[in-house]
Amino acid sequence: MSLLVDNATDRFRDYLSLLMKSRQHKFWLTLSIVAVLLLWQIVL
């Protein structure tokens, strides 16, 4: 399980660095955070 979380975290970090290069990163960052929080609620 922890391996899965680490993999997801790495992927999310890559995704975040990609977002920072994009112009609409504030919008996508907010959307991503909301999505992650929702997923967290489902998982836990």
Buried (B, 14 or more C-beta within 10 A) or exposed (E): EEEEEEEEEEEEEEEBEEBEEEEEBEEBBEEBEEEEEEEEEEEE
